């Protein structure tokens, strides 16, 4: 994970007040030993079951999200 990605998101920055960054089971070359920002929440398998794409962006997501990219 590239730390530069997090540089715009800082606790106390009003632009990030309503952002929830949840991370679950991230794998791959860039994930090994990655440092996450202080505001990131690493979710457990039990916690992740309460989240879905529709709970994050709304139930009408299928009209504007290309399903080929949904994992």
PDB file of N, CA, C and O in Angstrom:
ATOM      1  N   UNK A   1       0.840  -1.177   0.000  1.00  0.00           N
ATOM      2  CA  UNK A   1       0.000   0.000   0.000  1.00  0.00           C
ATOM      3  C   UNK A   1       0.887   1.243   0.000  1.00  0.00           C
ATOM      4  O   UNK A   1       1.820   1.362   0.794  1.00  0.00           O
ATOM      5  N   UNK A   2       0.585   2.126  -0.874  1.00  0.00           N
ATOM      6  CA  UNK A   2       1.358   3.350  -1.020  1.00  0.00           C
ATOM      7  C   UNK A   2       0.915   4.375   0.027  1.00  0.00           C
ATOM      8  O   UNK A   2      -0.244   4.792   0.032  1.00  0.00           O
ATOM      9  N   UNK A   3       1.828   4.782   0.911  1.00  0.00           N
ATOM     10  CA  UNK A   3       1.489   5.723   1.978  1.00  0.00           C
ATOM     11  C   UNK A   3       1.003   7.064   1.451  1.00  0.00           C
ATOM     12  O   UNK A   3       0.265   7.763   2.145  1.00  0.00           O
ATOM     13  N   UNK A   4       1.395   7.432   0.257  1.00  0.00           N
ATOM     14  CA  UNK A   4       0.956   8.703  -0.324  1.00  0.00           C
ATOM     15  C   UNK A   4      -0.564   8.750  -0.468  1.00  0.00           C
ATOM     16  O   UNK A   4      -1.159   9.827  -0.455  1.00  0.00           O
ATOM     17  N   UNK A   5      -1.183   7.591  -0.603  1.00  0.00           N
ATOM     18  CA  UNK A   5      -2.641   7.532  -0.728  1.00  0.00           C
ATOM     19  C   UNK A   5      -3.309   8.114   0.512  1.00  0.00           C
ATOM     20  O   UNK A   5      -4.354   8.757   0.412  1.00  0.00           O
ATOM     21  N   UNK A   6      -2.721   7.894   1.663  1.00  0.00           N
ATOM     22  CA  UNK A   6      -3.332   8.322   2.917  1.00  0.00           C
ATOM     23  C   UNK A   6      -3.047   9.785   3.248  1.00  0.00           C
ATOM     24  O   UNK A   6      -3.661  10.328   4.166  1.00  0.00           O
ATOM     25  N   UNK A   7      -2.151  10.428   2.541  1.00  0.00           N
ATOM     26  CA  UNK A   7      -1.716  11.764   2.926  1.00  0.00           C
ATOM     27  C   UNK A   7      -2.851  12.787   2.955  1.00  0.00           C
ATOM     28  O   UNK A   7      -2.774  13.761   3.704  1.00  0.00           O
ATOM     29  N   UNK A   8      -3.886  12.591   2.168  1.00  0.00           N
ATOM     30  CA  UNK A   8      -4.997  13.537   2.156  1.00  0.00           C
ATOM     31  C   UNK A   8      -6.015  13.251   3.255  1.00  0.00           C
ATOM     32  O   UNK A   8      -6.874  14.087   3.531  1.00  0.00           O
ATOM     33  N   UNK A   9      -5.930  12.090   3.880  1.00  0.00           N
ATOM     34  CA  UNK A   9      -6.885  11.709   4.920  1.00  0.00           C
ATOM     35  C   UNK A   9      -6.181  11.756   6.260  1.00  0.00           C
ATOM     36  O   UNK A   9      -5.292  10.948   6.527  1.00  0.00           O
ATOM     37  N   UNK A  10      -6.563  12.675   7.084  1.00  0.00           N
ATOM     38  CA  UNK A  10      -5.966  12.804   8.408  1.00  0.00           C
ATOM     39  C   UNK A  10      -7.062  13.015   9.438  1.00  0.00           C
ATOM     40  O   UNK A  10      -8.044  13.708   9.174  1.00  0.00           O
ATOM     41  N   UNK A  11      -6.897  12.421  10.608  1.00  0.00           N
ATOM     42  CA  UNK A  11      -7.851  12.679  11.682  1.00  0.00           C
ATOM     43  C   UNK A  11      -7.864  14.171  11.948  1.00  0.00           C
ATOM     44  O   UNK A  11      -6.812  14.809  11.969  1.00  0.00           O
ATOM     45  N   UNK A  12      -9.033  14.727  12.148  1.00  0.00           N
ATOM     46  CA  UNK A  12      -9.163  16.147  12.402  1.00  0.00           C
ATOM     47  C   UNK A  12      -9.393  16.964  11.144  1.00  0.00           C
ATOM     48  O   UNK A  12      -9.737  18.143  11.233  1.00  0.00           O
ATOM     49  N   UNK A  13      -9.211  16.369   9.978  1.00  0.00           N
ATOM     50  CA  UNK A  13      -9.469  17.057   8.718  1.00  0.00           C
ATOM     51  C   UNK A  13     -10.967  16.944   8.441  1.00  0.00           C
ATOM     52  O   UNK A  13     -11.471  15.831   8.294  1.00  0.00           O
ATOM     53  N   UNK A  14     -11.691  18.056   8.364  1.00  0.00           N
ATOM     54  CA  UNK A  14     -13.146  17.981   8.189  1.00  0.00           C
ATOM     55  C   UNK A  14     -13.577  17.258   6.916  1.00  0.00           C
ATOM     56  O   UNK A  14     -14.705  16.771   6.846  1.00  0.00           O
ATOM     57  N   UNK A  15     -12.715  17.179   5.919  1.00  0.00           N
ATOM     58  CA  UNK A  15     -13.059  16.457   4.691  1.00  0.00           C
ATOM     59  C   UNK A  15     -13.117  14.957   4.929  1.00  0.00           C
ATOM     60  O   UNK A  15     -13.707  14.231   4.130  1.00  0.00           O
ATOM     61  N   UNK A  16     -12.523  14.485   6.001  1.00  0.00           N
ATOM     62  CA  UNK A  16     -12.472  13.054   6.275  1.00  0.00           C
ATOM     63  C   UNK A  16     -13.325  12.664   7.483  1.00  0.00           C
ATOM     64  O   UNK A  16     -13.262  11.522   7.939  1.00  0.00           O
ATOM     65  N   UNK A  17     -14.113  13.591   8.000  1.00  0.00           N
ATOM     66  CA  UNK A  17     -14.911  13.314   9.194  1.00  0.00           C
ATOM     67  C   UNK A  17     -15.885  12.151   9.040  1.00  0.00           C
ATOM     68  O   UNK A  17     -16.161  11.450  10.013  1.00  0.00           O
ATOM     69  N   UNK A  18     -16.402  11.935   7.852  1.00  0.00           N
ATOM     70  CA  UNK A  18     -17.419  10.898   7.652  1.00  0.00           C
ATOM     71  C   UNK A  18     -16.914   9.713   6.841  1.00  0.00           C
ATOM     72  O   UNK A  18     -17.699   8.995   6.222  1.00  0.00           O
ATOM     73  N   UNK A  19     -15.608   9.514   6.848  1.00  0.00           N
ATOM     74  CA  UNK A  19     -15.029   8.400   6.106  1.00  0.00           C
ATOM     75  C   UNK A  19     -14.772   7.232   7.055  1.00  0.00           C
ATOM     76  O   UNK A  19     -14.211   7.400   8.138  1.00  0.00           O
ATOM     77  N   UNK A  20     -15.192   6.059   6.628  1.00  0.00           N
ATOM     78  CA  UNK A  20     -14.867   4.846   7.363  1.00  0.00           C
ATOM     79  C   UNK A  20     -14.023   3.996   6.437  1.00  0.00           C
ATOM     80  O   UNK A  20     -14.483   3.596   5.368  1.00  0.00           O
ATOM     81  N   UNK A  21     -12.802   3.718   6.833  1.00  0.00           N
ATOM     82  CA  UNK A  21     -11.935   2.871   6.030  1.00  0.00           C
ATOM     83  C   UNK A  21     -11.785   1.551   6.749  1.00  0.00           C
ATOM     84  O   UNK A  21     -11.091   1.459   7.761  1.00  0.00           O
ATOM     85  N   UNK A  22     -12.444   0.521   6.220  1.00  0.00           N
ATOM     86  CA  UNK A  22     -12.355  -0.810   6.786  1.00  0.00           C
ATOM     87  C   UNK A  22     -11.556  -1.708   5.865  1.00  0.00           C
ATOM     88  O   UNK A  22     -11.767  -1.715   4.652  1.00  0.00           O
ATOM     89  N   UNK A  23     -10.665  -2.445   6.427  1.00  0.00           N
ATOM     90  CA  UNK A  23      -9.785  -3.323   5.664  1.00  0.00           C
ATOM     91  C   UNK A  23     -10.008  -4.748   6.150  1.00  0.00           C
ATOM     92  O   UNK A  23     -10.017  -5.008   7.353  1.00  0.00           O
ATOM     93  N   UNK A  24     -10.189  -5.675   5.199  1.00  0.00           N
ATOM     94  CA  UNK A  24     -10.376  -7.071   5.578  1.00  0.00           C
ATOM     95  C   UNK A  24      -9.633  -7.979   4.631  1.00  0.00           C
ATOM     96  O   UNK A  24      -9.839  -7.930   3.418  1.00  0.00           O
ATOM     97  N   UNK A  25      -8.784  -8.794   5.172  1.00  0.00           N
ATOM     98  CA  UNK A  25      -8.140  -9.866   4.436  1.00  0.00           C
ATOM     99  C   UNK A  25      -7.414  -9.375   3.178  1.00  0.00           C
ATOM    100  O   UNK A  25      -7.435 -10.038   2.141  1.00  0.00           O
ATOM    101  N   UNK A  26      -6.779  -8.221   3.282  1.00  0.00           N
ATOM    102  CA  UNK A  26      -6.036  -7.686   2.152  1.00  0.00           C
ATOM    103  C   UNK A  26      -4.816  -8.556   1.886  1.00  0.00           C
ATOM    104  O   UNK A  26      -4.037  -8.836   2.797  1.00  0.00           O
ATOM    105  N   UNK A  27      -4.652  -8.978   0.648  1.00  0.00           N
ATOM    106  CA  UNK A  27      -3.540  -9.849   0.275  1.00  0.00           C
ATOM    107  C   UNK A  27      -2.846  -9.303  -0.960  1.00  0.00           C
ATOM    108  O   UNK A  27      -3.320  -8.355  -1.585  1.00  0.00           O
ATOM    109  N   UNK A  28      -1.746  -9.895  -1.297  1.00  0.00           N
ATOM    110  CA  UNK A  28      -1.027  -9.520  -2.503  1.00  0.00           C
ATOM    111  C   UNK A  28       0.321  -8.926  -2.175  1.00  0.00           C
ATOM    112  O   UNK A  28       0.666  -8.739  -1.008  1.00  0.00           O
ATOM    113  N   UNK A  29       1.075  -8.634  -3.203  1.00  0.00           N
ATOM    114  CA  UNK A  29       2.438  -8.145  -3.061  1.00  0.00           C
ATOM    115  C   UNK A  29       2.522  -6.892  -2.203  1.00  0.00           C
ATOM    116  O   UNK A  29       3.392  -6.806  -1.336  1.00  0.00           O
ATOM    117  N   UNK A  30       1.656  -5.931  -2.414  1.00  0.00           N
ATOM    118  CA  UNK A  30       1.714  -4.673  -1.682  1.00  0.00           C
ATOM    119  C   UNK A  30       1.156  -4.734  -0.274  1.00  0.00           C
ATOM    120  O   UNK A  30       1.355  -3.798   0.500  1.00  0.00           O
ATOM    121  N   UNK A  31       0.464  -5.801   0.081  1.00  0.00           N
ATOM    122  CA  UNK A  31      -0.186  -5.885   1.382  1.00  0.00           C
ATOM    123  C   UNK A  31       0.711  -6.444   2.478  1.00  0.00           C
ATOM    124  O   UNK A  31       0.501  -6.153   3.656  1.00  0.00           O
ATOM    125  N   UNK A  32       1.686  -7.225   2.115  1.00  0.00           N
ATOM    126  CA  UNK A  32       2.552  -7.840   3.105  1.00  0.00           C
ATOM    127  C   UNK A  32       3.361  -6.781   3.845  1.00  0.00           C
ATOM    128  O   UNK A  32       4.146  -6.055   3.236  1.00  0.00           O
ATOM    129  N   UNK A  33       3.171  -6.694   5.141  1.00  0.00           N
ATOM    130  CA  UNK A  33       3.891  -5.730   5.963  1.00  0.00           C
ATOM    131  C   UNK A  33       3.449  -4.297   5.766  1.00  0.00           C
ATOM    132  O   UNK A  33       4.152  -3.374   6.177  1.00  0.00           O
ATOM    133  N   UNK A  34       2.298  -4.091   5.145  1.00  0.00           N
ATOM    134  CA  UNK A  34       1.818  -2.743   4.866  1.00  0.00           C
ATOM    135  C   UNK A  34       1.491  -1.997   6.149  1.00  0.00           C
ATOM    136  O   UNK A  34       0.994  -2.576   7.114  1.00  0.00           O
ATOM    137  N   UNK A  35       1.774  -0.723   6.142  1.00  0.00           N
ATOM    138  CA  UNK A  35       1.373   0.099   7.283  1.00  0.00           C
ATOM    139  C   UNK A  35       0.110   0.839   6.888  1.00  0.00           C
ATOM    140  O   UNK A  35       0.051   1.493   5.847  1.00  0.00           O
ATOM    141  N   UNK A  36      -0.878   0.726   7.720  1.00  0.00           N
ATOM    142  CA  UNK A  36      -2.151   1.373   7.455  1.00  0.00           C
ATOM    143  C   UNK A  36      -2.226   2.669   8.239  1.00  0.00           C
ATOM    144  O   UNK A  36      -1.548   2.816   9.256  1.00  0.00           O
ATOM    145  N   UNK A  37      -3.034   3.603   7.788  1.00  0.00           N
ATOM    146  CA  UNK A  37      -3.160   4.860   8.518  1.00  0.00           C
ATOM    147  C   UNK A  37      -3.834   4.638   9.866  1.00  0.00           C
ATOM    148  O   UNK A  37      -4.492   3.620  10.079  1.00  0.00           O
ATOM    149  N   UNK A  38      -3.669   5.584  10.762  1.00  0.00           N
ATOM    150  CA  UNK A  38      -4.217   5.437  12.114  1.00  0.00           C
ATOM    151  C   UNK A  38      -5.733   5.343  12.121  1.00  0.00           C
ATOM    152  O   UNK A  38      -6.307   4.783  13.054  1.00  0.00           O
ATOM    153  N   UNK A  39      -6.389   5.874  11.110  1.00  0.00           N
ATOM    154  CA  UNK A  39      -7.853   5.841  11.089  1.00  0.00           C
ATOM    155  C   UNK A  39      -8.411   4.569  10.455  1.00  0.00           C
ATOM    156  O   UNK A  39      -9.628   4.385  10.434  1.00  0.00           O
ATOM    157  N   UNK A  40      -7.565   3.698   9.943  1.00  0.00           N
ATOM    158  CA  UNK A  40      -8.022   2.458   9.316  1.00  0.00           C
ATOM    159  C   UNK A  40      -8.450   1.458  10.379  1.00  0.00           C
ATOM    160  O   UNK A  40      -7.847   1.370  11.448  1.00  0.00           O
ATOM    161  N   UNK A  41      -9.484   0.721  10.074  1.00  0.00           N
ATOM    162  CA  UNK A  41      -9.975  -0.326  10.956  1.00  0.00           C
ATOM    163  C   UNK A  41      -9.796  -1.666  10.266  1.00  0.00           C
ATOM    164  O   UNK A  41     -10.361  -1.898   9.197  1.00  0.00           O
ATOM    165  N   UNK A  42      -9.023  -2.539  10.865  1.00  0.00           N
ATOM    166  CA  UNK A  42      -8.866  -3.882  10.320  1.00  0.00           C
ATOM    167  C   UNK A  42     -10.012  -4.717  10.882  1.00  0.00           C
ATOM    168  O   UNK A  42     -10.112  -4.926  12.091  1.00  0.00           O
ATOM    169  N   UNK A  43     -10.861  -5.181   9.997  1.00  0.00           N
ATOM    170  CA  UNK A  43     -12.064  -5.901  10.399  1.00  0.00           C
ATOM    171  C   UNK A  43     -11.810  -7.390  10.570  1.00  0.00           C
ATOM    172  O   UNK A  43     -10.987  -7.983   9.872  1.00  0.00           O
ATOM    173  N   UNK A  44     -12.534  -7.979  11.512  1.00  0.00           N
ATOM    174  CA  UNK A  44     -12.499  -9.428  11.693  1.00  0.00           C
ATOM    175  C   UNK A  44     -13.516 -10.053  10.740  1.00  0.00           C
ATOM    176  O   UNK A  44     -14.351  -9.349  10.173  1.00  0.00           O
ATOM    177  N   UNK A  45     -13.448 -11.361  10.566  1.00  0.00           N
ATOM    178  CA  UNK A  45     -14.403 -12.067   9.708  1.00  0.00           C
ATOM    179  C   UNK A  45     -15.836 -11.862  10.208  1.00  0.00           C
ATOM    180  O   UNK A  45     -16.759 -11.745   9.403  1.00  0.00           O
ATOM    181  N   UNK A  46     -16.023 -11.819  11.510  1.00  0.00           N
ATOM    182  CA  UNK A  46     -17.365 -11.610  12.060  1.00  0.00           C
ATOM    183  C   UNK A  46     -17.862 -10.191  11.770  1.00  0.00           C
ATOM    184  O   UNK A  46     -19.036 -10.003  11.450  1.00  0.00           O
ATOM    185  N   UNK A  47     -16.983  -9.193  11.879  1.00  0.00           N
ATOM    186  CA  UNK A  47     -17.378  -7.805  11.637  1.00  0.00           C
ATOM    187  C   UNK A  47     -17.729  -7.553  10.170  1.00  0.00           C
ATOM    188  O   UNK A  47     -18.662  -6.808   9.868  1.00  0.00           O
ATOM    189  N   UNK A  48     -16.986  -8.168   9.275  1.00  0.00           N
ATOM    190  CA  UNK A  48     -17.162  -7.881   7.855  1.00  0.00           C
ATOM    191  C   UNK A  48     -18.524  -8.336   7.334  1.00  0.00           C
ATOM    192  O   UNK A  48     -18.986  -7.822   6.315  1.00  0.00           O
ATOM    193  N   UNK A  49     -19.164  -9.268   7.994  1.00  0.00           N
ATOM    194  CA  UNK A  49     -20.465  -9.752   7.526  1.00  0.00           C
ATOM    195  C   UNK A  49     -21.552  -8.683   7.594  1.00  0.00           C
ATOM    196  O   UNK A  49     -22.581  -8.810   6.930  1.00  0.00           O
ATOM    197  N   UNK A  50     -21.339  -7.632   8.384  1.00  0.00           N
ATOM    198  CA  UNK A  50     -22.356  -6.584   8.479  1.00  0.00           C
ATOM    199  C   UNK A  50     -22.216  -5.529   7.380  1.00  0.00           C
ATOM    200  O   UNK A  50     -23.008  -4.587   7.329  1.00  0.00           O
ATOM    201  N   UNK A  51     -21.229  -5.671   6.509  1.00  0.00           N
ATOM    202  CA  UNK A  51     -21.012  -4.705   5.443  1.00  0.00           C
ATOM    203  C   UNK A  51     -21.269  -5.341   4.083  1.00  0.00           C
ATOM    204  O   UNK A  51     -20.972  -6.514   3.858  1.00  0.00           O
ATOM    205  N   UNK A  52     -21.821  -4.547   3.195  1.00  0.00           N
ATOM    206  CA  UNK A  52     -22.038  -4.978   1.812  1.00  0.00           C
ATOM    207  C   UNK A  52     -21.889  -3.750   0.931  1.00  0.00           C
ATOM    208  O   UNK A  52     -21.847  -2.624   1.426  1.00  0.00           O
ATOM    209  N   UNK A  53     -21.811  -3.967  -0.366  1.00  0.00           N
ATOM    210  CA  UNK A  53     -21.701  -2.819  -1.261  1.00  0.00           C
ATOM    211  C   UNK A  53     -22.943  -1.937  -1.154  1.00  0.00           C
ATOM    212  O   UNK A  53     -22.837  -0.712  -1.216  1.00  0.00           O
ATOM    213  N   UNK A  54     -24.108  -2.543  -0.996  1.00  0.00           N
ATOM    214  CA  UNK A  54     -25.329  -1.736  -0.905  1.00  0.00           C
ATOM    215  C   UNK A  54     -25.400  -0.947   0.398  1.00  0.00           C
ATOM    216  O   UNK A  54     -25.966   0.146   0.422  1.00  0.00           O
ATOM    217  N   UNK A  55     -24.835  -1.483   1.483  1.00  0.00           N
ATOM    218  CA  UNK A  55     -24.844  -0.711   2.724  1.00  0.00           C
ATOM    219  C   UNK A  55     -23.841   0.434   2.669  1.00  0.00           C
ATOM    220  O   UNK A  55     -23.961   1.406   3.415  1.00  0.00           O
ATOM    221  N   UNK A  56     -22.859   0.320   1.792  1.00  0.00           N
ATOM    222  CA  UNK A  56     -21.852   1.371   1.670  1.00  0.00           C
ATOM    223  C   UNK A  56     -22.258   2.464   0.691  1.00  0.00           C
ATOM    224  O   UNK A  56     -22.051   3.646   0.962  1.00  0.00           O
ATOM    225  N   UNK A  57     -22.829   2.082  -0.438  1.00  0.00           N
ATOM    226  CA  UNK A  57     -23.108   3.081  -1.474  1.00  0.00           C
ATOM    227  C   UNK A  57     -24.576   3.151  -1.893  1.00  0.00           C
ATOM    228  O   UNK A  57     -24.932   3.958  -2.752  1.00  0.00           O
ATOM    229  N   UNK A  58     -25.417   2.333  -1.311  1.00  0.00           N
ATOM    230  CA  UNK A  58     -26.839   2.373  -1.626  1.00  0.00           C
ATOM    231  C   UNK A  58     -27.281   1.186  -2.459  1.00  0.00           C
ATOM    232  O   UNK A  58     -26.490   0.586  -3.187  1.00  0.00           O
ATOM    233  N   UNK A  59     -28.551   0.860  -2.340  1.00  0.00           N
ATOM    234  CA  UNK A  59     -29.081  -0.338  -2.991  1.00  0.00           C
ATOM    235  C   UNK A  59     -29.203  -0.199  -4.511  1.00  0.00           C
ATOM    236  O   UNK A  59     -29.390  -1.199  -5.204  1.00  0.00           O
ATOM    237  N   UNK A  60     -29.101   1.006  -5.029  1.00  0.00           N
ATOM    238  CA  UNK A  60     -29.212   1.219  -6.471  1.00  0.00           C
ATOM    239  C   UNK A  60     -27.858   1.144  -7.175  1.00  0.00           C
ATOM    240  O   UNK A  60     -27.729   1.557  -8.327  1.00  0.00           O
ATOM    241  N   UNK A  61     -26.848   0.616  -6.477  1.00  0.00           N
ATOM    242  CA  UNK A  61     -25.491   0.614  -7.033  1.00  0.00           C
ATOM    243  C   UNK A  61     -25.394  -0.119  -8.381  1.00  0.00           C
ATOM    244  O   UNK A  61     -24.541   0.222  -9.200  1.00  0.00           O
ATOM    245  N   UNK A  62     -26.239  -1.102  -8.617  1.00  0.00           N
ATOM    246  CA  UNK A  62     -26.152  -1.901  -9.840  1.00  0.00           C
ATOM    247  C   UNK A  62     -26.395  -1.046 -11.097  1.00  0.00           C
ATOM    248  O   UNK A  62     -25.999  -1.431 -12.197  1.00  0.00           O
ATOM    249  N   UNK A  63     -27.041   0.104 -10.928  1.00  0.00           N
ATOM    250  CA  UNK A  63     -27.300   0.956 -12.088  1.00  0.00           C
ATOM    251  C   UNK A  63     -26.084   1.783 -12.503  1.00  0.00           C
ATOM    252  O   UNK A  63     -26.048   2.319 -13.611  1.00  0.00           O
ATOM    253  N   UNK A  64     -25.081   1.891 -11.612  1.00  0.00           N
ATOM    254  CA  UNK A  64     -23.906   2.707 -11.961  1.00  0.00           C
ATOM    255  C   UNK A  64     -22.564   2.043 -11.665  1.00  0.00           C
ATOM    256  O   UNK A  64     -21.517   2.630 -11.940  1.00  0.00           O
ATOM    257  N   UNK A  65     -22.573   0.819 -11.104  1.00  0.00           N
ATOM    258  CA  UNK A  65     -21.342   0.110 -10.827  1.00  0.00           C
ATOM    259  C   UNK A  65     -21.192  -1.040 -11.830  1.00  0.00           C
ATOM    260  O   UNK A  65     -22.125  -1.818 -12.031  1.00  0.00           O
ATOM    261  N   UNK A  66     -20.046  -1.141 -12.441  1.00  0.00           N
ATOM    262  CA  UNK A  66     -19.761  -2.245 -13.362  1.00  0.00           C
ATOM    263  C   UNK A  66     -19.489  -3.497 -12.526  1.00  0.00           C
ATOM    264  O   UNK A  66     -18.458  -3.589 -11.860  1.00  0.00           O
ATOM    265  N   UNK A  67     -20.410  -4.454 -12.561  1.00  0.00           N
ATOM    266  CA  UNK A  67     -20.335  -5.660 -11.745  1.00  0.00           C
ATOM    267  C   UNK A  67     -19.077  -6.492 -12.023  1.00  0.00           C
ATOM    268  O   UNK A  67     -18.688  -7.316 -11.196  1.00  0.00           O
ATOM    269  N   UNK A  68     -18.453  -6.285 -13.156  1.00  0.00           N
ATOM    270  CA  UNK A  68     -17.232  -7.033 -13.478  1.00  0.00           C
ATOM    271  C   UNK A  68     -16.108  -6.692 -12.510  1.00  0.00           C
ATOM    272  O   UNK A  68     -15.156  -7.463 -12.382  1.00  0.00           O
ATOM    273  N   UNK A  69     -16.196  -5.553 -11.827  1.00  0.00           N
ATOM    274  CA  UNK A  69     -15.142  -5.140 -10.909  1.00  0.00           C
ATOM    275  C   UNK A  69     -15.496  -5.383  -9.446  1.00  0.00           C
ATOM    276  O   UNK A  69     -14.696  -5.075  -8.562  1.00  0.00           O
ATOM    277  N   UNK A  70     -16.667  -5.926  -9.178  1.00  0.00           N
ATOM    278  CA  UNK A  70     -17.087  -6.200  -7.804  1.00  0.00           C
ATOM    279  C   UNK A  70     -16.581  -7.577  -7.411  1.00  0.00           C
ATOM    280  O   UNK A  70     -16.859  -8.568  -8.086  1.00  0.00           O
ATOM    281  N   UNK A  71     -15.838  -7.632  -6.319  1.00  0.00           N
ATOM    282  CA  UNK A  71     -15.255  -8.893  -5.872  1.00  0.00           C
ATOM    283  C   UNK A  71     -16.080  -9.450  -4.746  1.00  0.00           C
ATOM    284  O   UNK A  71     -15.763 -10.516  -4.217  1.00  0.00           O
TER     285      UNK A  71
END
